[in-house]
Structures are given as C-alpha cells and as structure tokens.
C-alpha cells in the first residue's frame, strides 16, 4: 500500500501510512510497520479473492511471499558473516529465483542496511498477530474497517506501540526494555556481563547473569554466595582452590562453586551464573 499511495488517494478513502494528524508521528519512520503494512495489504487483497480470476497475478504474489521470507535468512546471514554480497546474490538468484542484476542489487543494499530486509516479514507477522488478538479480545464488537483505518493512519508507529494503544498490551515493549539492560564490561576479566535478574528483584535471594567470555577470568573468591555456572555455548575450564588440571565444562554442563572457594576460569563461551544469595557489588574479592 505505501508504494501505491498516489493511486490510492484517488480511489480509496483509506489513509496512507503516516497520514496521522499527530505531527511527531508523521516525522517518524519505522520500516517494520511500514513495509509490514505493504506486505500485509498484498496478502489481504489475495485472501479477499480480488485475484481469483488472475492466476498469473496470484503466482507473482506467491513468489513475493517467498522472496520476503528468504530476505530474512539472507539479512541474518549477511549480518553474521555467513554470506558475503556475492554469495547472497547467488543464493537469491537461485532460490527465489530472480535475475542476476536484481539479486546483486538486493544483496548489496541489505549488506549496507542490516535488519531492513527482515522488516517485511516481521512487520506483517506482527500485524497478523495484532489482528488475531484484537478479534479475540473484542469478539462480536470487532470492527474490521476501524482496525484497518487505524493501522493505516498510524502506519509509521511501531506495531509494538500500536499494540499497547489498541489492546493495552505492552508485553512486546517490556521485552524490548528487558533486552536494553546495559552490559557490564570487565576487560580485566575478558568478559561482558548482562544482568538478567538482580538481587534487588528477588529480595536478595538470587541473581542471574549472562556472561560472554573470550580469554581468562582472574582468580576470584566470594564469601557471600554459592555460585552455579551453566555453559550455553562454547566451553570453559574452571579451576577451584588451585586445582592445576581444572574441570572442563562443554556446552550444556554445569558446575557449583561453594562460597569461600577461590577459583578462576578461562575459555571462549557464553554462560549463566546463578548466585544464591543474589550478587551485590563488593561480593567479589580479588
């Protein structure tokens, strides 16, 4: 729909995404909601039967669906280094399929704008979920026209925010806030720590921290808590109380370090640390 707004203004009463009278929202652009609406609108027209007498058009629409789904994979693989631009272009050309020039153009653009290619699929999925939940919550009072009028009017507003406004459900926003917990860097211990649950949140009973390490954690001791290490990815070597050989912890394994023990660890891994009672600043003694 966003790409068709010039024509739509002359043939429909529907607003274009971003036509909201609220000025601040007109100056904000969110590719997830905007491209999501475009993709959702294409499938809406298809599901409504407007192309029942146009089999070739339906075929093109289905191929567009395939393209948007594959863009998610290509976007992620480009961002993680699993594909370079040439590899992404070859993959799109072969699997979509599409012509070589267009495939290279898409691959180069997605490499320069990580995250943009997956907004079509993610945005549409968010809208379908919002639609289903609105029908479930409002029941017989659900107004399809009012739902679409509002969606188009607030077209640049993130769907997570629209969900909160329409349904009073801020669960998506809460997840975003949870992911925005600041990371704690400890270069002296070659690690990056992400507090998941703090002692303050559990009345001091327990804390949970996600840690990424690439190197060696210097010897440390705590008399305040017992610690459980659980390895999610990679592997760790943990030495307790001067044990020269140490214990190797591959992914999926755990080890308990009793309070009062001096220990050190090394490796390249992502792991969880559970402290009971919960960790507080000053508990570690080096």
Secondary structure in CASP SS format (residue, H / E / C, confidence):
PFRMAT SS
TARGET T0000
AUTHOR 0000-0000-0000
METHOD secondary structure of the structure
MODEL  1
X C 1.00
X H 1.00
X H 1.00
X H 1.00
X H 1.00
X H 1.00
X H 1.00
X H 1.00
X H 1.00
X H 1.00
X H 1.00
X C 1.00
X C 1.00
X C 1.00
X C 1.00
X C 1.00
X C 1.00
X C 1.00
X C 1.00
X C 1.00
X C 1.00
X C 1.00
X H 1.00
X H 1.00
X H 1.00
X H 1.00
X C 1.00
X C 1.00
X C 1.00
X C 1.00
X H 1.00
X H 1.00
X H 1.00
X H 1.00
X H 1.00
X H 1.00
X H 1.00
X H 1.00
X H 1.00
X H 1.00
X H 1.00
X H 1.00
X H 1.00
X H 1.00
X H 1.00
X H 1.00
X H 1.00
X C 1.00
X C 1.00
X C 1.00
X C 1.00
X C 1.00
X C 1.00
X C 1.00
X H 1.00
X H 1.00
X H 1.00
X H 1.00
X H 1.00
X H 1.00
X H 1.00
X H 1.00
X H 1.00
X H 1.00
X H 1.00
X H 1.00
X H 1.00
X H 1.00
X H 1.00
X H 1.00
X H 1.00
X H 1.00
X H 1.00
X H 1.00
X H 1.00
X H 1.00
X H 1.00
X H 1.00
X H 1.00
X C 1.00
X C 1.00
X C 1.00
X C 1.00
X C 1.00
X H 1.00
X H 1.00
X H 1.00
X H 1.00
X H 1.00
X H 1.00
X H 1.00
X H 1.00
X H 1.00
X H 1.00
X H 1.00
X C 1.00
X C 1.00
X C 1.00
X C 1.00
X H 1.00
X H 1.00
X H 1.00
X H 1.00
X H 1.00
X H 1.00
X H 1.00
X H 1.00
X H 1.00
X H 1.00
X H 1.00
X H 1.00
X H 1.00
X C 1.00
X C 1.00
X C 1.00
X C 1.00
X C 1.00
X C 1.00
X H 1.00
X H 1.00
X H 1.00
X H 1.00
X H 1.00
X H 1.00
X H 1.00
X H 1.00
X H 1.00
X H 1.00
X H 1.00
X H 1.00
X H 1.00
X H 1.00
X H 1.00
X H 1.00
X H 1.00
X H 1.00
X H 1.00
X H 1.00
X H 1.00
X H 1.00
X H 1.00
X C 1.00
X C 1.00
X H 1.00
X H 1.00
X H 1.00
X H 1.00
X H 1.00
X H 1.00
X H 1.00
X H 1.00
X H 1.00
X H 1.00
X C 1.00
X C 1.00
X C 1.00
X C 1.00
X C 1.00
X H 1.00
X H 1.00
X H 1.00
X H 1.00
X H 1.00
X H 1.00
X H 1.00
X H 1.00
X H 1.00
X C 1.00
X C 1.00
X C 1.00
X H 1.00
X H 1.00
X H 1.00
X H 1.00
X H 1.00
X H 1.00
X H 1.00
X H 1.00
X H 1.00
X C 1.00
X C 1.00
X C 1.00
X C 1.00
X E 1.00
X E 1.00
X E 1.00
X H 1.00
X H 1.00
X H 1.00
X C 1.00
X E 1.00
X E 1.00
X E 1.00
X E 1.00
X E 1.00
X E 1.00
X E 1.00
X C 1.00
X H 1.00
X H 1.00
X H 1.00
X H 1.00
X C 1.00
X C 1.00
X C 1.00
X C 1.00
X E 1.00
X E 1.00
X E 1.00
X E 1.00
X E 1.00
X E 1.00
X E 1.00
X E 1.00
X E 1.00
X E 1.00
X E 1.00
X E 1.00
X E 1.00
X E 1.00
X E 1.00
X C 1.00
X C 1.00
X C 1.00
X C 1.00
X E 1.00
X E 1.00
X E 1.00
X E 1.00
X E 1.00
X E 1.00
X E 1.00
X E 1.00
X E 1.00
X E 1.00
X E 1.00
X E 1.00
X E 1.00
X E 1.00
X E 1.00
X C 1.00
X C 1.00
X C 1.00
X C 1.00
X C 1.00
X C 1.00
X E 1.00
X E 1.00
X E 1.00
X E 1.00
X C 1.00
X C 1.00
X C 1.00
X E 1.00
X E 1.00
X E 1.00
X E 1.00
X C 1.00
X C 1.00
X C 1.00
X C 1.00
X E 1.00
X E 1.00
X E 1.00
X E 1.00
X E 1.00
X E 1.00
X E 1.00
X E 1.00
X E 1.00
X E 1.00
X E 1.00
X E 1.00
X E 1.00
X E 1.00
X E 1.00
X C 1.00
X C 1.00
X C 1.00
X C 1.00
X C 1.00
X C 1.00
X C 1.00
X C 1.00
X E 1.00
X C 1.00
END
